[in-house]
Amino acid sequence: MSLLSFFGLKRPNYDRPRLTLPDILHRTVVSGLAALTAYGLFLGYMVHKETLAKGRAFGQARG
């Protein structure tokens, strides 16, 4: 299997529609946005965790 047929750019003998450039761009944008969403959720969790730890340390320091 060649790289072109893997991405659907080389049409094999069976009846399967080729991937067009807008389709490839759309898939790239959608997968990029999904990865960005996952990264944002991870960062939000880490910031929340750090804020809670700082709040606990501040509360213990005050007494």
PDB file with one MODEL, atoms N, CA, C and O in Angstrom:
MODEL        1
ATOM      1  N   MET A   1       0.853  -1.178   0.000  1.00  0.00           N
ATOM      2  CA  MET A   1       0.000   0.000   0.000  1.00  0.00           C
ATOM      3  C   MET A   1       0.894   1.236   0.000  1.00  0.00           C
ATOM      4  O   MET A   1       1.779   1.384   0.843  1.00  0.00           O
ATOM      5  N   SER A   2       0.651   2.089  -0.935  1.00  0.00           N
ATOM      6  CA  SER A   2       1.458   3.303  -1.014  1.00  0.00           C
ATOM      7  C   SER A   2       0.861   4.383  -0.125  1.00  0.00           C
ATOM      8  O   SER A   2      -0.276   4.271   0.334  1.00  0.00           O
ATOM      9  N   LEU A   3       1.633   5.416   0.108  1.00  0.00           N
ATOM     10  CA  LEU A   3       1.176   6.526   0.942  1.00  0.00           C
ATOM     11  C   LEU A   3       0.002   7.249   0.298  1.00  0.00           C
ATOM     12  O   LEU A   3      -0.914   7.687   0.995  1.00  0.00           O
ATOM     13  N   LEU A   4       0.018   7.377  -1.017  1.00  0.00           N
ATOM     14  CA  LEU A   4      -1.089   8.045  -1.710  1.00  0.00           C
ATOM     15  C   LEU A   4      -2.386   7.267  -1.572  1.00  0.00           C
ATOM     16  O   LEU A   4      -3.445   7.863  -1.373  1.00  0.00           O
ATOM     17  N   SER A   5      -2.320   5.951  -1.673  1.00  0.00           N
ATOM     18  CA  SER A   5      -3.546   5.167  -1.523  1.00  0.00           C
ATOM     19  C   SER A   5      -4.006   5.149  -0.072  1.00  0.00           C
ATOM     20  O   SER A   5      -5.204   5.032   0.187  1.00  0.00           O
ATOM     21  N   PHE A   6      -3.086   5.263   0.878  1.00  0.00           N
ATOM     22  CA  PHE A   6      -3.466   5.334   2.290  1.00  0.00           C
ATOM     23  C   PHE A   6      -4.311   6.567   2.563  1.00  0.00           C
ATOM     24  O   PHE A   6      -5.297   6.492   3.296  1.00  0.00           O
ATOM     25  N   PHE A   7      -3.935   7.701   1.981  1.00  0.00           N
ATOM     26  CA  PHE A   7      -4.680   8.937   2.182  1.00  0.00           C
ATOM     27  C   PHE A   7      -5.861   9.072   1.227  1.00  0.00           C
ATOM     28  O   PHE A   7      -6.582  10.069   1.277  1.00  0.00           O
ATOM     29  N   GLY A   8      -6.066   8.098   0.370  1.00  0.00           N
ATOM     30  CA  GLY A   8      -7.197   8.128  -0.535  1.00  0.00           C
ATOM     31  C   GLY A   8      -6.982   8.973  -1.768  1.00  0.00           C
ATOM     32  O   GLY A   8      -7.946   9.297  -2.462  1.00  0.00           O
ATOM     33  N   LEU A   9      -5.752   9.339  -2.060  1.00  0.00           N
ATOM     34  CA  LEU A   9      -5.481  10.184  -3.216  1.00  0.00           C
ATOM     35  C   LEU A   9      -5.248   9.370  -4.484  1.00  0.00           C
ATOM     36  O   LEU A   9      -5.362   9.901  -5.589  1.00  0.00           O
ATOM     37  N   LYS A  10      -4.927   8.100  -4.338  1.00  0.00           N
ATOM     38  CA  LYS A  10      -4.762   7.220  -5.495  1.00  0.00           C
ATOM     39  C   LYS A  10      -5.936   6.250  -5.492  1.00  0.00           C
ATOM     40  O   LYS A  10      -6.143   5.509  -4.531  1.00  0.00           O
ATOM     41  N   ARG A  11      -6.682   6.264  -6.551  1.00  0.00           N
ATOM     42  CA  ARG A  11      -7.904   5.469  -6.587  1.00  0.00           C
ATOM     43  C   ARG A  11      -7.585   4.006  -6.911  1.00  0.00           C
ATOM     44  O   ARG A  11      -7.055   3.712  -7.983  1.00  0.00           O
ATOM     45  N   PRO A  12      -7.907   3.087  -5.990  1.00  0.00           N
ATOM     46  CA  PRO A  12      -7.718   1.667  -6.281  1.00  0.00           C
ATOM     47  C   PRO A  12      -8.824   1.161  -7.220  1.00  0.00           C
ATOM     48  O   PRO A  12      -9.647   1.946  -7.691  1.00  0.00           O
ATOM     49  N   ASN A  13      -8.840  -0.122  -7.482  1.00  0.00           N
ATOM     50  CA  ASN A  13      -9.771  -0.698  -8.449  1.00  0.00           C
ATOM     51  C   ASN A  13     -11.212  -0.737  -7.963  1.00  0.00           C
ATOM     52  O   ASN A  13     -12.116  -0.779  -8.798  1.00  0.00           O
ATOM     53  N   TYR A  14     -11.473  -0.727  -6.680  1.00  0.00           N
ATOM     54  CA  TYR A  14     -12.852  -0.788  -6.211  1.00  0.00           C
ATOM     55  C   TYR A  14     -13.469   0.610  -6.204  1.00  0.00           C
ATOM     56  O   TYR A  14     -12.769   1.615  -6.325  1.00  0.00           O
ATOM     57  N   ASP A  15     -14.789   0.650  -6.060  1.00  0.00           N
ATOM     58  CA  ASP A  15     -15.547   1.895  -6.224  1.00  0.00           C
ATOM     59  C   ASP A  15     -15.606   2.663  -4.901  1.00  0.00           C
ATOM     60  O   ASP A  15     -16.561   2.529  -4.136  1.00  0.00           O
ATOM     61  N   ARG A  16     -14.595   3.452  -4.649  1.00  0.00           N
ATOM     62  CA  ARG A  16     -14.535   4.275  -3.434  1.00  0.00           C
ATOM     63  C   ARG A  16     -14.218   5.704  -3.862  1.00  0.00           C
ATOM     64  O   ARG A  16     -13.294   5.917  -4.647  1.00  0.00           O
ATOM     65  N   PRO A  17     -14.972   6.695  -3.355  1.00  0.00           N
ATOM     66  CA  PRO A  17     -14.694   8.075  -3.778  1.00  0.00           C
ATOM     67  C   PRO A  17     -13.341   8.560  -3.257  1.00  0.00           C
ATOM     68  O   PRO A  17     -12.923   8.212  -2.153  1.00  0.00           O
ATOM     69  N   ARG A  18     -12.675   9.363  -4.067  1.00  0.00           N
ATOM     70  CA  ARG A  18     -11.382   9.920  -3.674  1.00  0.00           C
ATOM     71  C   ARG A  18     -11.584  11.012  -2.645  1.00  0.00           C
ATOM     72  O   ARG A  18     -12.616  11.682  -2.626  1.00  0.00           O
ATOM     73  N   LEU A  19     -10.598  11.185  -1.795  1.00  0.00           N
ATOM     74  CA  LEU A  19     -10.621  12.303  -0.861  1.00  0.00           C
ATOM     75  C   LEU A  19     -10.225  13.562  -1.614  1.00  0.00           C
ATOM     76  O   LEU A  19      -9.220  13.588  -2.325  1.00  0.00           O
ATOM     77  N   THR A  20     -11.020  14.593  -1.448  1.00  0.00           N
ATOM     78  CA  THR A  20     -10.711  15.857  -2.107  1.00  0.00           C
ATOM     79  C   THR A  20      -9.915  16.737  -1.152  1.00  0.00           C
ATOM     80  O   THR A  20      -9.845  16.463   0.046  1.00  0.00           O
ATOM     81  N   LEU A  21      -9.324  17.777  -1.683  1.00  0.00           N
ATOM     82  CA  LEU A  21      -8.545  18.693  -0.853  1.00  0.00           C
ATOM     83  C   LEU A  21      -9.395  19.332   0.250  1.00  0.00           C
ATOM     84  O   LEU A  21      -8.933  19.403   1.389  1.00  0.00           O
ATOM     85  N   PRO A  22     -10.626  19.803  -0.039  1.00  0.00           N
ATOM     86  CA  PRO A  22     -11.441  20.344   1.060  1.00  0.00           C
ATOM     87  C   PRO A  22     -11.741  19.307   2.139  1.00  0.00           C
ATOM     88  O   PRO A  22     -11.829  19.647   3.319  1.00  0.00           O
ATOM     89  N   ASP A  23     -11.898  18.042   1.742  1.00  0.00           N
ATOM     90  CA  ASP A  23     -12.147  16.992   2.725  1.00  0.00           C
ATOM     91  C   ASP A  23     -10.930  16.793   3.625  1.00  0.00           C
ATOM     92  O   ASP A  23     -11.074  16.649   4.839  1.00  0.00           O
ATOM     93  N   ILE A  24      -9.746  16.785   3.043  1.00  0.00           N
ATOM     94  CA  ILE A  24      -8.520  16.633   3.829  1.00  0.00           C
ATOM     95  C   ILE A  24      -8.333  17.827   4.762  1.00  0.00           C
ATOM     96  O   ILE A  24      -7.968  17.655   5.925  1.00  0.00           O
ATOM     97  N   LEU A  25      -8.579  19.031   4.257  1.00  0.00           N
ATOM     98  CA  LEU A  25      -8.464  20.228   5.100  1.00  0.00           C
ATOM     99  C   LEU A  25      -9.478  20.197   6.235  1.00  0.00           C
ATOM    100  O   LEU A  25      -9.161  20.571   7.364  1.00  0.00           O
ATOM    101  N   HIS A  26     -10.701  19.751   5.940  1.00  0.00           N
ATOM    102  CA  HIS A  26     -11.732  19.670   6.980  1.00  0.00           C
ATOM    103  C   HIS A  26     -11.336  18.672   8.058  1.00  0.00           C
ATOM    104  O   HIS A  26     -11.482  18.951   9.248  1.00  0.00           O
ATOM    105  N   ARG A  27     -10.842  17.525   7.656  1.00  0.00           N
ATOM    106  CA  ARG A  27     -10.405  16.522   8.636  1.00  0.00           C
ATOM    107  C   ARG A  27      -9.251  17.046   9.484  1.00  0.00           C
ATOM    108  O   ARG A  27      -9.185  16.774  10.682  1.00  0.00           O
ATOM    109  N   THR A  28      -8.351  17.791   8.869  1.00  0.00           N
ATOM    110  CA  THR A  28      -7.225  18.367   9.599  1.00  0.00           C
ATOM    111  C   THR A  28      -7.706  19.376  10.630  1.00  0.00           C
ATOM    112  O   THR A  28      -7.238  19.374  11.768  1.00  0.00           O
ATOM    113  N   VAL A  29      -8.639  20.238  10.238  1.00  0.00           N
ATOM    114  CA  VAL A  29      -9.162  21.252  11.160  1.00  0.00           C
ATOM    115  C   VAL A  29      -9.920  20.594  12.305  1.00  0.00           C
ATOM    116  O   VAL A  29      -9.740  20.971  13.463  1.00  0.00           O
ATOM    117  N   VAL A  30     -10.764  19.619  11.996  1.00  0.00           N
ATOM    118  CA  VAL A  30     -11.563  18.969  13.034  1.00  0.00           C
ATOM    119  C   VAL A  30     -10.675  18.219  14.020  1.00  0.00           C
ATOM    120  O   VAL A  30     -10.883  18.323  15.229  1.00  0.00           O
ATOM    121  N   SER A  31      -9.693  17.469  13.534  1.00  0.00           N
ATOM    122  CA  SER A  31      -8.817  16.742  14.454  1.00  0.00           C
ATOM    123  C   SER A  31      -7.942  17.704  15.253  1.00  0.00           C
ATOM    124  O   SER A  31      -7.644  17.441  16.418  1.00  0.00           O
ATOM    125  N   GLY A  32      -7.526  18.816  14.645  1.00  0.00           N
ATOM    126  CA  GLY A  32      -6.755  19.820  15.380  1.00  0.00           C
ATOM    127  C   GLY A  32      -7.574  20.472  16.478  1.00  0.00           C
ATOM    128  O   GLY A  32      -7.068  20.701  17.577  1.00  0.00           O
ATOM    129  N   LEU A  33      -8.838  20.773  16.192  1.00  0.00           N
ATOM    130  CA  LEU A  33      -9.704  21.365  17.214  1.00  0.00           C
ATOM    131  C   LEU A  33     -10.001  20.375  18.339  1.00  0.00           C
ATOM    132  O   LEU A  33     -10.107  20.772  19.499  1.00  0.00           O
ATOM    133  N   ALA A  34     -10.136  19.102  18.006  1.00  0.00           N
ATOM    134  CA  ALA A  34     -10.348  18.089  19.042  1.00  0.00           C
ATOM    135  C   ALA A  34      -9.121  17.985  19.948  1.00  0.00           C
ATOM    136  O   ALA A  34      -9.257  17.879  21.167  1.00  0.00           O
ATOM    137  N   ALA A  35      -7.934  18.014  19.362  1.00  0.00           N
ATOM    138  CA  ALA A  35      -6.706  17.966  20.163  1.00  0.00           C
ATOM    139  C   ALA A  35      -6.564  19.220  21.011  1.00  0.00           C
ATOM    140  O   ALA A  35      -6.137  19.143  22.163  1.00  0.00           O
ATOM    141  N   LEU A  36      -6.916  20.371  20.456  1.00  0.00           N
ATOM    142  CA  LEU A  36      -6.846  21.623  21.206  1.00  0.00           C
ATOM    143  C   LEU A  36      -7.833  21.621  22.373  1.00  0.00           C
ATOM    144  O   LEU A  36      -7.526  22.148  23.442  1.00  0.00           O
ATOM    145  N   THR A  37      -9.008  21.036  22.178  1.00  0.00           N
ATOM    146  CA  THR A  37      -9.991  20.920  23.249  1.00  0.00           C
ATOM    147  C   THR A  37      -9.461  20.037  24.375  1.00  0.00           C
ATOM    148  O   THR A  37      -9.581  20.385  25.549  1.00  0.00           O
ATOM    149  N   ALA A  38      -8.880  18.904  24.021  1.00  0.00           N
ATOM    150  CA  ALA A  38      -8.321  18.005  25.037  1.00  0.00           C
ATOM    151  C   ALA A  38      -7.190  18.686  25.798  1.00  0.00           C
ATOM    152  O   ALA A  38      -7.093  18.548  27.017  1.00  0.00           O
ATOM    153  N   TYR A  39      -6.338  19.419  25.092  1.00  0.00           N
ATOM    154  CA  TYR A  39      -5.236  20.139  25.732  1.00  0.00           C
ATOM    155  C   TYR A  39      -5.774  21.234  26.656  1.00  0.00           C
ATOM    156  O   TYR A  39      -5.241  21.436  27.748  1.00  0.00           O
ATOM    157  N   GLY A  40      -6.809  21.931  26.236  1.00  0.00           N
ATOM    158  CA  GLY A  40      -7.416  22.970  27.071  1.00  0.00           C
ATOM    159  C   GLY A  40      -8.039  22.396  28.330  1.00  0.00           C
ATOM    160  O   GLY A  40      -7.925  22.990  29.403  1.00  0.00           O
ATOM    161  N   LEU A  41      -8.696  21.250  28.217  1.00  0.00           N
ATOM    162  CA  LEU A  41      -9.270  20.604  29.397  1.00  0.00           C
ATOM    163  C   LEU A  41      -8.171  20.179  30.368  1.00  0.00           C
ATOM    164  O   LEU A  41      -8.311  20.336  31.581  1.00  0.00           O
ATOM    165  N   PHE A  42      -7.088  19.646  29.834  1.00  0.00           N
ATOM    166  CA  PHE A  42      -5.960  19.250  30.676  1.00  0.00           C
ATOM    167  C   PHE A  42      -5.365  20.458  31.396  1.00  0.00           C
ATOM    168  O   PHE A  42      -5.104  20.400  32.598  1.00  0.00           O
ATOM    169  N   LEU A  43      -5.150  21.556  30.663  1.00  0.00           N
ATOM    170  CA  LEU A  43      -4.582  22.752  31.287  1.00  0.00           C
ATOM    171  C   LEU A  43      -5.525  23.335  32.331  1.00  0.00           C
ATOM    172  O   LEU A  43      -5.079  23.786  33.386  1.00  0.00           O
ATOM    173  N   GLY A  44      -6.818  23.329  32.047  1.00  0.00           N
ATOM    174  CA  GLY A  44      -7.791  23.815  33.024  1.00  0.00           C
ATOM    175  C   GLY A  44      -7.746  23.010  34.308  1.00  0.00           C
ATOM    176  O   GLY A  44      -7.816  23.573  35.401  1.00  0.00           O
ATOM    177  N   TYR A  45      -7.629  21.690  34.183  1.00  0.00           N
ATOM    178  CA  TYR A  45      -7.537  20.837  35.361  1.00  0.00           C
ATOM    179  C   TYR A  45      -6.252  21.114  36.143  1.00  0.00           C
ATOM    180  O   TYR A  45      -6.276  21.180  37.372  1.00  0.00           O
ATOM    181  N   MET A  46      -5.142  21.274  35.443  1.00  0.00           N
ATOM    182  CA  MET A  46      -3.874  21.510  36.129  1.00  0.00           C
ATOM    183  C   MET A  46      -3.862  22.858  36.843  1.00  0.00           C
ATOM    184  O   MET A  46      -3.345  22.957  37.956  1.00  0.00           O
ATOM    185  N   VAL A  47      -4.418  23.890  36.227  1.00  0.00           N
ATOM    186  CA  VAL A  47      -4.479  25.204  36.871  1.00  0.00           C
ATOM    187  C   VAL A  47      -5.386  25.140  38.092  1.00  0.00           C
ATOM    188  O   VAL A  47      -5.071  25.719  39.133  1.00  0.00           O
ATOM    189  N   HIS A  48      -6.515  24.437  37.969  1.00  0.00           N
ATOM    190  CA  HIS A  48      -7.427  24.301  39.104  1.00  0.00           C
ATOM    191  C   HIS A  48      -6.740  23.570  40.259  1.00  0.00           C
ATOM    192  O   HIS A  48      -6.875  23.963  41.417  1.00  0.00           O
ATOM    193  N   LYS A  49      -6.012  22.519  39.939  1.00  0.00           N
ATOM    194  CA  LYS A  49      -5.304  21.744  40.960  1.00  0.00           C
ATOM    195  C   LYS A  49      -4.245  22.604  41.658  1.00  0.00           C
ATOM    196  O   LYS A  49      -4.110  22.552  42.881  1.00  0.00           O
ATOM    197  N   GLU A  50      -3.497  23.391  40.885  1.00  0.00           N
ATOM    198  CA  GLU A  50      -2.467  24.256  41.460  1.00  0.00           C
ATOM    199  C   GLU A  50      -3.086  25.364  42.316  1.00  0.00           C
ATOM    200  O   GLU A  50      -2.545  25.712  43.366  1.00  0.00           O
ATOM    201  N   THR A  51      -4.208  25.914  41.875  1.00  0.00           N
ATOM    202  CA  THR A  51      -4.883  26.963  42.641  1.00  0.00           C
ATOM    203  C   THR A  51      -5.371  26.422  43.982  1.00  0.00           C
ATOM    204  O   THR A  51      -5.248  27.094  45.006  1.00  0.00           O
ATOM    205  N   LEU A  52      -5.921  25.218  43.978  1.00  0.00           N
ATOM    206  CA  LEU A  52      -6.361  24.616  45.237  1.00  0.00           C
ATOM    207  C   LEU A  52      -5.180  24.381  46.179  1.00  0.00           C
ATOM    208  O   LEU A  52      -5.297  24.604  47.384  1.00  0.00           O
ATOM    209  N   ALA A  53      -4.055  23.937  45.644  1.00  0.00           N
ATOM    210  CA  ALA A  53      -2.873  23.699  46.478  1.00  0.00           C
ATOM    211  C   ALA A  53      -2.356  25.005  47.075  1.00  0.00           C
ATOM    212  O   ALA A  53      -1.975  25.042  48.244  1.00  0.00           O
ATOM    213  N   LYS A  54      -2.339  26.075  46.282  1.00  0.00           N
ATOM    214  CA  LYS A  54      -1.891  27.369  46.808  1.00  0.00           C
ATOM    215  C   LYS A  54      -2.856  27.893  47.858  1.00  0.00           C
ATOM    216  O   LYS A  54      -2.433  28.492  48.847  1.00  0.00           O
ATOM    217  N   GLY A  55      -4.142  27.674  47.653  1.00  0.00           N
ATOM    218  CA  GLY A  55      -5.133  28.107  48.637  1.00  0.00           C
ATOM    219  C   GLY A  55      -4.982  27.367  49.954  1.00  0.00           C
ATOM    220  O   GLY A  55      -5.098  27.965  51.024  1.00  0.00           O
ATOM    221  N   ARG A  56      -4.726  26.080  49.882  1.00  0.00           N
ATOM    222  CA  ARG A  56      -4.513  25.305  51.113  1.00  0.00           C
ATOM    223  C   ARG A  56      -3.255  25.778  51.839  1.00  0.00           C
ATOM    224  O   ARG A  56      -3.253  25.901  53.063  1.00  0.00           O
ATOM    225  N   ALA A  57      -2.186  26.042  51.088  1.00  0.00           N
ATOM    226  CA  ALA A  57      -0.941  26.515  51.703  1.00  0.00           C
ATOM    227  C   ALA A  57      -1.149  27.887  52.334  1.00  0.00           C
ATOM    228  O   ALA A  57      -0.623  28.159  53.413  1.00  0.00           O
ATOM    229  N   PHE A  58      -1.907  28.749  51.671  1.00  0.00           N
ATOM    230  CA  PHE A  58      -2.182  30.079  52.213  1.00  0.00           C
ATOM    231  C   PHE A  58      -3.026  29.972  53.480  1.00  0.00           C
ATOM    232  O   PHE A  58      -2.800  30.708  54.440  1.00  0.00           O
ATOM    233  N   GLY A  59      -3.993  29.064  53.487  1.00  0.00           N
ATOM    234  CA  GLY A  59      -4.837  28.872  54.668  1.00  0.00           C
ATOM    235  C   GLY A  59      -4.050  28.326  55.850  1.00  0.00           C
ATOM    236  O   GLY A  59      -4.294  28.719  56.991  1.00  0.00           O
ATOM    237  N   GLN A  60      -3.120  27.437  55.594  1.00  0.00           N
ATOM    238  CA  GLN A  60      -2.307  26.880  56.674  1.00  0.00           C
ATOM    239  C   GLN A  60      -1.328  27.916  57.207  1.00  0.00           C
ATOM    240  O   GLN A  60      -1.015  27.905  58.398  1.00  0.00           O
ATOM    241  N   ALA A  61      -0.840  28.809  56.358  1.00  0.00           N
ATOM    242  CA  ALA A  61       0.107  29.833  56.795  1.00  0.00           C
ATOM    243  C   ALA A  61      -0.581  30.867  57.679  1.00  0.00           C
ATOM    244  O   ALA A  61       0.028  31.406  58.603  1.00  0.00           O
ATOM    245  N   ARG A  62      -1.857  31.142  57.393  1.00  0.00           N
ATOM    246  CA  ARG A  62      -2.584  32.146  58.182  1.00  0.00           C
ATOM    247  C   ARG A  62      -3.021  31.591  59.526  1.00  0.00           C
ATOM    248  O   ARG A  62      -3.248  32.340  60.476  1.00  0.00           O
ATOM    249  N   GLY A  63      -3.135  30.294  59.595  1.00  0.00           N
ATOM    250  CA  GLY A  63      -3.363  29.793  60.884  1.00  0.00           C
ATOM    251  C   GLY A  63      -4.459  28.971  61.250  1.00  0.00           C
ATOM    252  O   GLY A  63      -4.575  28.579  62.411  1.00  0.00           O
TER     253      GLY A  63
ENDMDL
END
